[in-house]
Amino acid sequence: MLEDADPAIRHIIERKIRTSREAMARLDKMDLELLDVMMASGDDLTGIKLNEARKKYGKAIEERYGYTFPQTQYAAKLW
């Protein structure tokens, strides 16, 4: 697909893919830290959804990375 792209917009596509990969890697790291925080909390995690967990436990992680979970998810999207 990228090989077939118009050279005038190819650099834009490459930049978007690179940005998306970086955001996905950051989101993976943030989610791994989130799991550690959740396990350390001692709360009953039965049935908790990821988005709920991000809201409840993720504030310190978001502050440390300087991005919120929704911002990072948005940056990881390829349109």
C-alpha positions in Angstrom: 0.0 0.0 0.0 2.7 2.5 1.0 4.7 1.7 -2.2 1.7 2.6 -4.3 1.1 5.9 -2.5 1.5 9.2 -4.3 5.0 10.5 -3.5 3.5 13.9 -2.6 1.6 12.3 0.4 3.9 9.4 1.1 5.8 11.3 3.8 2.5 12.2 5.5 1.4 8.6 5.6 4.8 7.4 6.9 4.8 10.0 9.7 1.2 9.0 10.7 2.3 5.3 10.8 5.4 6.2 12.9 3.3 8.3 15.3 0.7 5.6 15.6 3.4 3.0 16.4 4.9 5.2 19.1 1.5 5.8 20.6 0.6 2.1 20.6 3.9 1.3 22.4 3.3 4.1 24.9 -0.3 2.7 25.5 1.1 -0.8 26.1 3.5 0.6 28.7 0.8 2.6 30.4 -1.5 -0.4 30.5 1.2 -2.6 32.0 1.8 -0.1 34.7 -2.0 0.1 35.2 -2.1 -3.6 35.8 0.6 -3.3 38.4 -1.3 -0.5 40.2 -4.6 -2.5 40.0 -2.9 -5.6 41.5 -1.3 -3.6 44.3 -4.6 -2.0 45.2 -6.0 -5.2 46.6 -9.4 -4.4 45.3 -11.7 -7.0 43.8 -11.1 -6.7 40.1 -13.7 -9.2 39.0 -15.6 -8.0 36.0 -13.8 -4.6 35.8 -13.5 -3.2 32.3 -10.3 -1.7 31.0 -11.8 1.8 30.5 -13.2 1.7 34.0 -9.8 0.7 35.4 -8.1 3.5 33.4 -10.4 6.0 35.0 -10.2 4.6 38.5 -6.5 3.8 38.7 -4.8 5.6 35.9 -4.4 9.2 37.0 -0.8 8.9 38.4 0.2 7.1 35.2 -1.3 9.8 33.0 0.5 12.4 35.0 3.8 10.6 34.7 3.5 10.2 30.9 2.0 13.6 30.3 -0.8 12.0 28.2 -4.2 10.7 29.1 -5.3 7.3 28.0 -7.9 8.7 25.6 -5.3 11.0 24.0 -2.9 8.1 23.5 -5.6 5.9 22.1 -6.6 8.7 19.6 -2.9 9.1 18.6 -2.7 5.4 17.9 -5.5 5.3 15.4 -4.8 5.0 11.8 -7.6 6.5 9.8 
